[in-house]
Amino acid sequence: MKQSRIFSTPNSVFIMLAAMALVASIFVSLCSGSTGLSVTRTFHGFIEGSATPAGRIIYFVRAPRTLAAVLAGAALAVSGAVLQNVLANPLASSGTIGVNAGAGFGAALCGVFFPFSPALPAGAFFGALLTILIVYELSRRVGAARVTLVLAGVAISSLMNAATNSITTLVPDALPSVHAFQVGGLSGVSLKALLPAGLYILFAFAALIALNGELDILTLGDESAESLGLNARKYRFAFLTLAAVLTGAAVSFAGLIGFVGLIAPHVARIIIGGGDSKALIIMSALCGAAFLTLCDTAARAMFAPFELQVGVIVAFIGAPFFLWLLFSGKGRRKL
């Protein structure tokens, strides 16, 4: 079995730079909002805690929201990278093939019976897993690199969204904020809601890092993987399950944010290439976290004291990016 290799020097440098960019985006997020805080006030508020007005803004409002953006961005980005590798389809992501919508349906259904409970990420996970398995079966039948898969994802998204809308119409309390959930938003998120979802995300991320060698082999194709002694079917199901965990956890508190899982992995591949799954997973997580954090900061600061949902900002960027992938021919080639 292939062993995980140490990052090449360029990859290590790029990952360090991406980590620094994430730290900078977090600091900008803590400073920005309807109440602007200078760098000095933000630093003192962070050190002094909730005893000061700046500290209360940071600890009770901005820090949970920033942490939510980091977790959701990293989870959706890594999920997209895994789906693109496992399905051998550069257009695959949790948003484009309907997995987000499936997670939303699972969360809404769970909310009917266990409203606002720690079980919400689990419900979102099962909805995402069901959708991923449907998509995988379709990809196996029609060919993994065909645009047909994305068209099927549109149909699945419509079906799952219709089911979610039916549930929230009949049971309005199934989800905390229906509009924010459907568009994708982070306003009002609490550390209590983040805790169970964060544990799911950390578990899935750690498992993917541990299995990066198997993911490298699986990317070579079923025949090559089997010839190297890898049970392709078993590991493919395992990776799809981990992608569902990441998507379900993110959707449970961030709603149906699209395109992060499409943009971040492609940016990561442009920077470091796609040959090393471990480096790709880490770079995708850093790019996704920084991207969503900056988008949420823009959503809060652009029209202050009013704010947009972060999903709106992401869609304005993601839709042209998706069209570029589609019409440039990159979406029709295997990775």
N, C-alpha and C positions, 0 to 999 in steps of 0.2 A: 504494500500500500504506500502511495506517495506521501512523503513527509512534508509538513509545512516548512517553507523556507523563510529565511530572514529577508526582510525588505531590502531591495537594492538601495544604494545611496540616494539616487534621485527620488525614489518613492518616499524614503524617510524624510527628505527635505520637504517634499510637497505636502506630506501628512502633517509635519510640524507647522508649515505655513497655514494650512487649512485649520489646524487647531487654534493658531493665533487669531485667525480671522473669526472663528467662532467666539473666542473670548471677547474680541472687540465688538462683535455684534451683540453679545449679551450685555456689555457695558452700555452700548448705545441704547439698547432697549430699556435698561433701568433708568437712564437719564431722560428718555423721551416720553411724551404723553400730553394730555390736556393741561397738566401742571408741569411745566418744564423745570428740570433740576439741573443745576450746573454740575460739572465734574466734581468740584469740591464738595458741594452739598450732598451729592450722591455718595461720595466716598465716606463723608462723616456720618451720614444717615445709616449707611451699611454697617459702620463700626459701632455707632452708639445704640443701634437697635430701635425698638418701638417707642422709646422714651421721647423722641423728637418727632415733629410732624413729617419731616422728610423720611425718617426711619419707618413710620407707619405706612407711608405711601409705598415705600420699597418692599417691606416685608409682607404686607397684607394685600397689596394689589399687584405690583409689578413683578415681584420675584416669582409668585406662583404662575403668573401668566407667561413669563419668560421661560421658566422651567417647562411649562406645558408646550411651548413652541419648540424648545430643544428636543424634548422627548418625542413629540409627534413628528417633527421633521426628520429626525434620525430614523424612527421606526418606519415611516412611509418610504423613505429613501432606500433603506436596506431591503425592505419587502420588495420594492420595485427591482432592485438589482438581482435578487434571488429569482424572482419570477422571470425576468428577462433571460437569465442563464438557464434555468430549468426548462422553460418552454422554448428556448432558442428563438425568441421573438423580440426584436428591439423595440417594438411598440407596446409590449406588455408592461403593465403596472397595475397597482390595485385600483386606480381610478379608471383607466381605459378599458379594462376587461370586466368591470362590474363588481369587483371584490369589495370596494368601499360601500357600495349600495347594499351588498349582502350583509356586511357587518352592521350597517345601519338598521336593516330589517331585524337582525338578531338582537341588537340592543333594544329596539322598540318592543319586540316581543317579550324580552326579558323584563323590560320596564313595566309591562302590564302586571306581572306577578310579583316583581321585586323592585318597585320604583326607588330610584336614587340609592341603590345599594351597591356594595362591592361586587355583586354578581354581574353588573352591567358589562364589564370587559369580557367575562366568560360568555355571555350571550352574544356579544359582538364577534367573538372568536368563532363560535359554532356557525354563525351566519356567514362569516368570511370563508371558513373551511368548506362549507357546503357549496358556495359559489366557485371557489377555486377548483374543487373536484369536478364540477360541471364543466368549467372552462377547460380543464385538462383533458377531459374526455372529448370535448369538441376539438381541441388542438391535435389530439391523437388521430382523429378521424379526417380532419381537413388539411393537416400539414401545419407544423408549428410556426413557420415563418410567413404565413399568408395573412393579408389584411382581413380575410374572412373572420379571423379570430376576434379582431377588434369590433367588427360589425355584430358578431354574436354577443360581445360584451355590451354593446349599446342596447341590444334587446334585453339582456339579463338585467342591466341597470334599470331600464324602464319598468320591468316586472317587479324588481325588488323595491324600487321607489314607490310604485303604486301600492304595494303591500304595506310599506312603512306609512304612507299617507293615510291609508285606510285605518291602520291601528291608531295613529295619533289623532285622527278625526273622531273615532269612537271613544278613545281613552286619552284625552288631552294631557293627562299627567304622566303618560308613559315615558316621556323625555323631558328634561328640564326646560329647554327652550327650543321649540320645534324649528323656528325659522333659522336660528343660529346653527342648529344641528345640520339642517339640510344644506345650507350654504357653506358651512365650515367656519367656526369662530371659537375664540379663546376667552372672550369676556366672561367674567364671573367664575372662572375655573378656580377650584380650591385645592389645597394640598391634600385634603381628605380624599378627593376624587382622583388625584394623581397617584396616590400611594399604591393601590392595587394594580393599576395600569402600568405604572413604572416598574413594578416587580416583574410583570409579564414581559415587558420590553427588555429588561436587563437579562432575564433568563434566556429569551430567544436569541439575543445578540451574543451572549456567551456561548450558546450551543452552536451557532453558526461559525464563530471563530474557531471553536474546537473541531468542527467538521469541515474546515476550509479545504483540506486536502481532498476529501471525497467530492466536494462541490467542483473542484478543478477537474477531477476525473469525469464526473457526470457531464460536464460541459462538452467533453470530447465526443459524446454520442453514446447510445446504448451499446452498440457492438464493441466499441473500444473499451467502454467501462466494464462490460462483462468479460472481455478478454484479459483485463487486468485484475479480475477477481472481485469486482464490485457488484453487489446486487442493485442494479439500476432502479428497478421498480420500488424496492424498499426505501432506498435513499431519496428517490424523487418524492415519494409520499412524505417522508420526514421533512424535506425542505419546503414542500408546499404547506405542510402543517405549521412550520415555524414562520413562514410568510403570513399565514392566516393569524397566528398569534400576534405578530407585529401590527398588522392592519387592524385587527379587532381591538387591540389595546388603544391604539391611536384614535380610532373612530369613537370609542366609548366616551372620550372627554373632549375631542377636538371637532367631532362631526365629520361631514363628508367633504373634506378638503381634497381636491384633485390635483393631479399633475406633479406633485412633489416627487412621487415615485418614478416619474418619467424623466424629469429634468435632472435631478441630482445624480443618478447613476450614469447618465450620458456625459455630464460634466466631469464626473470622476474618471470615466474611461478616457476622455480627451486629455486629462491631466496625467494619469498614470498608466493608461492602457488597461486591458481587461484580462491579462494573462494570469494574474495572481488574485485569487478570490479573497484572500485575507486582506490584502491591501485595498481591493475594490470595496469590500464591506466597510472597512474603517473610513475610507475616503468618502464613500457615499453617505455614511452617517454624519460625518462632519459637514459635508456640503449641504445635505438636507436640513440639518439643524440650523446652520447659519442662514440658509436661504429663507426658511420659514420664520425665523426670529426677525430678520430684516423686513420681511413682508408684513409681519404683525406690527412691527414698529411703525412702518409706513401707514398701515391701516389706522393706527391710533393718532399719528402726528400730522398727517397730511391735511385733514379737515377739522382739526381740534377747534372747539370742544366736541364736535361730532366725530364719529368714527365709523369706518367701514368694517365689515366682517373680513377677516384675513383671507377667506376663501375667494372673495371677489378679486383681491390683489393677485393672488396666485393664478386665478383663471385668466386675467389679463395678460400675464406673462406666459402661462402654460399653453394656452390655445395656439398662439402663433408658433411656439416651439414645436408643438405636435404637428402642425401643418408643414413646418419646415422638414421635420423627419419624414413625413409622409410623401411629400412631393420631391424631396431631394434624392429619393431612392434608398435612403438609409433604413427606412422602415420595412423595405422588402427584402433585405439581406439578413442572413443569419449572422449571429454574433461571432 
